[in-house]
Amino acid sequence: MKKSPLQKARAAYKPKLPVVLTGAVKAVEGKPTQSVANQEEIHQLFPNTYGLPELKFEKNANPTAGKPVNVGVILSGGQAPGGHNVICGLFDGIKKIHRDSRLFGFLMGPGGLVDHKYIELTSAIIDEYRNTGGFDIIGSGRTKLEEKEQFDKGLEICKELGITALVIIGGDDSNTNAAVLAEYYKSIGAGIQVIGCPKTIDGDLKNECIETSFGFDTATKVYSEVIGNIQRDCNSAKKYWHFIKLMGRSASHIALECALQTQPNICIISEEVEAKDMTLDDVVNSIADVVAARANYGNNFGTVLVPEGLIEFIPAIKRLIAELNNILAENKEATAGFDADELEKFISSHLSEENAATLRSLPANVARQLMLDRDPHGNVQVSLIETEKLLSEMVGKRLQTLAAEGKFTGKYSALHHFFGYEGRCADPSNFDADYCYALGFNAACLINAGVTGYMSSIRNLVKPSVQWIAGGIPITMMMNIERRNGADKPVIQKALVRLDGAPFLKFAAQRDDWAMNTCYIYPGPIQYFGPTEVCDQPSLTLRYEHQGK
Amino acid sequence: MKKSPLQKARAAYKPKLPVVLTGAVKAVEGKPTQSVANQEEIHQLFPNTYGLPELKFEKNANPTAGKPVNVGVILSGGQAPGGHNVICGLFDGIKKIHRDSRLFGFLMGPGGLVDHKYIELTSAIIDEYRNTGGFDIIGSGRTKLEEKEQFDKGLEICKELGITALVIIGGDDSNTNAAVLAEYYKSIGAGIQVIGCPKTIDGDLKNECIETSFGFDTATKVYSEVIGNIQRDCNSAKKYWHFIKLMGRSASHIALECALQTQPNICIISEEVEAKDMTLDDVVNSIADVVAARANYGNNFGTVLVPEGLIEFIPAIKRLIAELNNILAENKEATAGFDADELEKFISSHLSEENAATLRSLPANVARQLMLDRDPHGNVQVSLIETEKLLSEMVGKRLQTLAAEGKFTGKYSALHHFFGYEGRCADPSNFDADYCYALGFNAACLINAGVTGYMSSIRNLVKPSVQWIAGGIPITMMMNIERRNGADKPVIQKALVRLDGAPFLKFAAQRDDWAMNTCYIYPGPIQYFGPTEVCDQPSLTLRYEHQGK
């Protein structure tokens, strides 16, 4: 592997561990826990792992000698910066327990456990990946661990390799599955601990005990870098409106954080659109109003941040999609041989009047996409809709109307961007490098403490990393019952943007100013070697949430 | 202006001047120069500014006291990182000549000179913009200075403000216009010097005397950062082919530099496509062959870099577009009221057999775009074609054919990216910060030397900046006669990628390896504060060109 100069220099970085983890630790138990909702149902589903106490690590003056432990690690789902450092921290952690401990990496996600595909992660391999982005050390995948058969196949290979603990690095769904796996292995006395680590650039896996998921910090800094660059271009040329879509379908944390970092003219927050029951036209008109108002001052340029999941948050469209999916599911056979035109006709004649009206309000190509593009399960493929182009096109039409009414006299020309893959595998920021390393090292401590069904928890994150607090949180504590694919399931509650939360309130208090006045901030690229105020700041979301407490 | 921590820290950076410019200088004349071609015609067109000698600055042990000078500065054309530092260097340079010197910035490009829109750039303003990206200090624009009337309007405001020198920061066309303006002002004895500075991220303004244009270094580093991140994602998920289009219509320097930095599986170089008289199908098939070959080893993923201008370099399409433009120009009235279908029919019936065949070989939507989308001059809008999607779609079709023949058994799923605006206004790298500051400071020295029609020249750029050589090059020296919009014109010769040049040869020698083996390099973000091997390296293009000499 030929390395860039930065990779070489960065390999020497030593992540700063919380001071408590630098020596021997003991796990101190807090009070027994409850799930965030549906306590009885969750308890019934997790009889062996429900209600466990929170754990906090403290210095241990009289440690006992550790024994070698064989651990398996899995990267699950979409990439997030810092995943390699979780594995490096885990490796160093189990080696500290005993130098004969061994780490096995299952390949290409949870499927590797089921299919018995793995490599042993030696120190030679680990050292190649310290402080790097990507999940390429063992690859990732989206196989869901949900079936007993998968669990039993996993158990086989664990027995074969002498593995007594699995660490699953993933988002909310993967950690839900980790909890189910932990419960199952405990119920059959398999002797295999399962520990989760909170990963996702989307930032929607967080709660009272998990302050942030790893990768969010780095990814939003990369997006903010390029958004800032585009804004500087926008403010130099003064002739384009840039519509910038940002990854994150389930929540708008990424868009909100980037807005706080860069102060664009407009940022749409899906959760607000939903809460206010806004239609797509409402969203479009609100953008067009800002375009028109800026044009009054000769400013025919601006930036609009759009969360990827917007369409699915608009209540009217959500209802339309739900009915579309129902119609298609219920009439699978009747519509089997239909061509596009026949299918459109069929759908139109079966839609309720309200949803038909919503469909008619959409541009023709988007309406067609909703009706015709299906995923393998027959569902509408919302992710294929280029929301940023949809919005800019509809804004253009709206401006024509305003112009005809004499309410818009400016020029309007739009450019489009989508940022997602640019940030998921970036080299981790100092924050993520430290946080991930600590999460992995801490997972080793949880293994050593003999627990299962816990998520590695590092807290106090707005403080310098040496002051961070280390411990473990029972995964069941974060769960509630939700309806998924027509069935009630225990799942980790997703953290959406809270409209009463400090980050959103900060944004809401300033956005009118940002809209009319050009208040762009240019964050620039992530720095690793400079002054601490440049290199070591956690996300503004984290900082404001902390201040808001 | 609220500033990011990096902006604040970066404001303190002191660009490193070539040591010769740190004290008083004298201009040492070299031999008289010749234009690169068409010497007689160029001489006739530039009787007052042709054949001037190259200038080199040397230390001056006996300087005479300088007099205050009023200077106007113009940013022309597309943004490039470092433009602000050219202005800062110019400001410091004329202040060093005499502290009562004044700098005026014409607003929003050359149009500001003609329309008398300007601000005085005081030290308070200048200090806000040191080492920052963007052209927002005075804005930029694309008005072309070509008409005597414009020159005379410019002269008016210069007289009014006591301006005796103009510095035009621009690409090849803007510097061509600077040469014409210099000649005109000299011919009428206006007493106004004109100095050019070589700007363009495209890297196509360079020659024996100008080693690189500013902005190329930073922009390609930003693109390489995000390409590297995407490659790491690609190599982690192992399931997508990423087609990445890069800005640069006239030459493929950006794509080539990014390929050298990141080692993608495939990089198309337009100049090679043209030289080999490749068709679009040839390009598509060459990509499909790599996709199929990688699939044989289970690698259903990869990256393809595509220069923005590819389509216009494909000889067959170039001929098609030329005939389309001719047909439309010659039949403007006959086709005036036509709707899309009528126009398509008309065009098809008028095309030569060869070009009609080329048109038929294109996907329907692209063929329609070529026939129907027109710019205000009636020309085909090639820039609207999403080349990255066109290629990936055609590759997909080709793979279906290969699959039917049993020659492709893999999976193929494509994602698309276009990077351009992300890099044009980035904070300049140390290289560009130093280079631009030196270009501007050196422009002040050229003004002090009393010359006109020169381009600011800083050479020896692969050495540390203190060792750089400073001087001036007569702009006419870079000119030849080219056919533009149906007329012969004196223009600066564009520097295309040389297929016998060291950067291309380095790429060509390795690309088969990169195609089959996954050799990605991950450059990471531009660093400003770290070790010199990370922070202070010029582009690989520059380094290889230097080694190749």
Interface residues (C-beta under 8 A of the other chain):
Chain A: K2 K3 S4 P5 L6 Q7 A9 R10 Q79 M108 T132 G133 G134 F135 D136 G139 S140 V222 E225 V226 G228 N229 I230 R232 D233 N235 S236 A237 K238 H242 Q261 Q263 L415 H417 Y421 E422 G423 R424 C425 A426 D427 C519 I521 Y522 P523 G524 P525 I526 Q527 Y528 F529 G530 P531 E533 V534 Q537
Chain B: K2 K3 S4 P5 L6 Q7 K8 A9 R10 Q79 M108 T132 G133 G134 F135 D136 G139 S140 V222 E225 V226 G228 N229 I230 R232 D233 N235 S236 A237 K238 H242 Q261 Q263 L415 H417 Y421 E422 G423 R424 C425 A426 D427 C519 I521 Y522 P523 G524 P525 I526 Q527 Y528 F529 G530 P531 E533 V534 Q537
